[in-house]
Every structure is written in structure tokens, then in C-alpha cells.
Amino acid sequence: MTDEIAEIEKMLLNENLSANDYKNLSKRLEETRQAKIKTALKNMGEDIIKYCEDNDIPLKMGLRIAGLGEGMRKAPIKFRDPLDSSNVWAGRGRTPLWYKARLKEGYKEEDLKEKD
């Protein structure tokens, strides 16, 4: 990759480049940049995997802790407690106690739905 960059630098110093040459050069620069990014990200991924293995951390948990796993995606709020607006639920996982309590108190599911 460093050979590619050196060649591109030489081309930039050439004063006789046509518009088409600049276009091709721009394309090569972007391809080189993308390859460099891909390599860097691959190396980071390998480092994360190694760290998790060395520290007996399940990979999914390590990715989630690092903010990279799918578990970190926040689901939109679907339900909100009308008596305490800090109680929210996305409708996934275990049903919260406040939700069950409101249904027992006579609230309908529609009453607990988050307003747009």
C-alpha cells in the first residue's frame, strides 16, 4: 500500500496531468483510503477478539461493552408509565413491574403507549 501511495504522490507532482488523469487519481486515492480503513478496522477487530479471549470475556459481551454489538442498539420506547414518566419500556424482554401494575389498576395497553 505504501508503494501505491508513493506512486500517487509522484503523479501529483506531474504538472502535465489531464482532467481525466486527476479523475483516475482521485479514484485510486479513494480506493487506497478504503483499503487502509478496512485493514485498520480488521486489526482492531482482531485486538478485541484477542482481548476477550485473554480475559475470558464472551465475544458478544465484549462487543456490547465496547458499544459495537447489536445489543447496544436502542429500541424505540413503545410504552411510558403515565404516573412516572421515567418508567419506559420498548416492549422487548421481560415485562416491567410498573407495566403489569398499571394493567391491574385498570389502564389499557393503549393508555400506556408512547405518544408520538
N, C-alpha and C positions, 0 to 999 in steps of 0.2 A: 504494500500500500504506500510506503514511503517513496518507492520508485515512481508510482503513479503521481503522487503529489509533486515530486521534483520535476517530472515531465510537464505537468500543468504549469508550474512556476516558470519554466523555460519558455513555454508557449506564450505566457502573459507578457514576457519581455520582448517578444517579437512585435515590431511596430507594423508589420505588413499583414496583420490578421484581418480577414474579411468579416462581415456581419455574420455570415454562416459559420465561420470559424469560432467566433465568440459564442454563438448559439450552441455549437457542439461542445465547446469548452465548458460552458455553463452546465450542460447535461452531464458531462463527465465529473465535474465538481460535485454535483448533487449526488450522483451515484457513489462517488468516493465517500462523501459525507454520510450517506445512508449505510454504507458498509462499515464505516468506523463506529457509528452508533450501534449497529447490530452486534459488532464484536464486543463493544464495551458492555452492553446490556447482557450479553451471553456470559461474559466474565463475572458480572455482578450476580447473575442467577446462580452460577457455579459456586460463588463465595457464600451465598445464602444457604444453598444446599449443604455445603461442607460445614458451615457453622451449625446448622440444625442437627446434622449427623453427629458432629463432635460433642454437642451439648444435649444429646438425647431429647431433642425437641421434634415432635411430628412436623413434617414439612408444611402441612396445611396450617397448623397453628403458627409456625414461624412466619409464613407469608401473611397471615391475618394480623399478627402483631406488628409486622413491618408495614402494614397498610396496603398490601399488594394482593391479598387473597380475595376471593369473591365474597367471603364472609364480611368484608368491610363495606360492601355496597349497602348504603342505607335504603331501606324500603320506605316508600312514602307513608306518612301517617294516614291511617284509614279511620281510626276511632279516637275520640277525645272524651275524657270524663267531664260532664257538664258541671260537676261540683268542685272539681280540682283540675284546672286546665293543664297542669304539669303532668298529669297521668295520660299517656298516649299509648297507642298500640297500632302496629302495622297490619294486624290481622294474621300474623305468622307466628308459629311456635306456640308455646303454652299460653292459654288464655289467662290474662291478668286477673287478680282477685277483685280489683275495683270494677272491672267489666262484669264479672259474674254478680257482684253485689248490686250494681245498677239494674241488671236484668231482674234480679229478685225483688228490687224495690219498685218494679213496675215500668221501668224505662224500656222502650222498644229499641231494637238494634238501630233502626233509622234515627232515633234520638241521639245515639252515640256516634254516628258517622261524622267524620270531619267535614266541616263546611268548606267549600272551595274559596 
